[in-house]
């Protein structure tokens, strides 16, 4: 009888032991990432919901995203991508300071908690150390590979912040870091959430803006100071959205390029300008209109065919169109873009190099580019009245363009003093608010074409 009871007791003890082991294993599986063995977001939440949270009353959260994992996953398969994540976790464990706590976050992310407040310089140094960790290669698929990362950071204060709100702020900072390219760190600042939400709203509204006819082309005159008469116009895009109101081109143009909307938008502008040129020709006005063309449009295989088809559709003389491109066009696909511009120029279309001096200009290649006009950026004009160096620099550019027989237009002229000084420098063609702002076509007709 006693033997039977003992066996029963032993069975119950074993059952309780294995049940406890199972529950502990289950709890661990919930709180630890199986791939990296790092604590996960569940562990982090648990940590901040119990008595241990007193240890972390203040600190900094960083979210680190591995940017190239999706590429590895699609190119080499999920196993190689998983190995990259695992090795990245080990690199972080070995590389960051011992007081920092590392967690596996969502998708291809890690979360790092620095359990003390540090100033911005200290935080920047901490991030630089993380970047240096990922400058070392990871051995994957029998070869060395490098991973790009981005970091978003936010300060945590037990008195005023919840864990969730702090992580949301770090995530917003990460979003902005990713928009700036690879290997960037952004620290959350007041107003960033509004900035990011506005950017998201612009992205969402851009998709339907063309269908809703929310865009309009404005025209800004370019003036020959010798006669005080306009000689041509630059077409500038304006957007008035029912939710956002008037959105600055400085906001929506970069986003349209990021999202690819610029392709359809660019086609619409070419079509609208061609229609306007045709309408003015019918009224007896033959004036050149300059159109801005972005790198993304040039990269599109159908750009040339689309452009030529549109101007042929409206029977627009090519010599009434000028294309404005920026220096970044020549950083990639140099030979192909030169070939495209040369072809357009052979049709009679003029080519202008816009924002000259703000990018990567090399005077050695300037003479080789198929361009007719250089537009000197506003930044060269702003200080010419009070700064001799600015005047000398601008004078040097003007003299060089004369020797290269390239026409010059100075942008951003806002005062009479600037216009008069440019006249003395024999820079005659100017554009800017001193003479007039961009205007809709009907106002241009009333103000400039009526006579």
ABEGO torsion letter per residue (X at the ends): XAAAAAAAAAAAAAAAAAAAAAAAAAAAAAABBAAAGBBBAAAAAAAAABAAAAABABEBBBBBBBAAAAAAAAAAEAAAAAAAAAAAAAAAAAABBAABBBBBBBEABBBBBBABBBBAAAAAAAAAAAAAAAABBBBBGGBBBBBBBBBBBBBBBAAABBAAAAAAAAAAAAAAAAAAEBGBBBBBBBGAAAAAAAAAAAAAAAAAAAAAGABBBBBBBBBBAAAGBBABBBBBBBBBBAAAEBBBAAAAAAAAAAAGAAAAAAAAAAAAAAAAAAAAAAAGBBBBBBBBBBAAAAABAAAAAAAAAAAAAAGBBAAABBBBBBAAAAABGAAAAAAAAAAAAAAGBBBBBBGBGABABBAAAAAABBBABBBBBAAAAAAAAABAAAAAAAAAAAAAAAAAGBBBBBBGBABAAAAAAAAAAGBABBBEAAABBBBBAAAAAAAAAAX
